[in-house]
């Protein structure tokens, strides 16, 4: 299953994905892998393309997907889009975050099963304190139908799971093959 967590900066995309993925890994007993450091369940930090492919029976959380699969750089996304398109066969749940869906490589957008729009809600109480929550709107990307809305109350409860200020570095491509010109381009003499 492929699920995108979409929203403006600071709206709770990584928080929501981390909470959801950690809970899913805990309940299922699956391995937890992520592109950001998660402080729970012996989560594995993924820094190389080969680690992405080693996700059989795993929950894989891909924070800031556009860093590795930018829609403008489709020519260099082949190893990763092949993984996305075969993730079901690997029995992998893949969650990803992006500010907006158009940042994400087209083939990933088309394969996404659900989009979760994340929105931070700050309510000022009468005593002057602020009460923060996150509203998640689950949408079917194929027909735009809203399937469900969820509110995460007291998100500070989950802040210890990860560092919201962690800067995600691009994946190291340890699987890059040497470029070979297609046969049809080779001149025949």
Secondary structure, 3 states (H helix, E strand, C coil): CEEEEECCCCCCHHHHHHHHHHHHHHHHCCEEEECCCCCCCCCEECCEHHHHHCCCCEEEEECCHHHCCEHHHHHHCHHHHHHHHHCCCCCCEEEEEECCHHHECHHHHHHCCEEEEEEEEEEECCCCCEEEEEEEEEECCCCCCEEEEEEEECHHHHHHHCCCCCCCCCCECCCCCCCCCCHHHCCCC
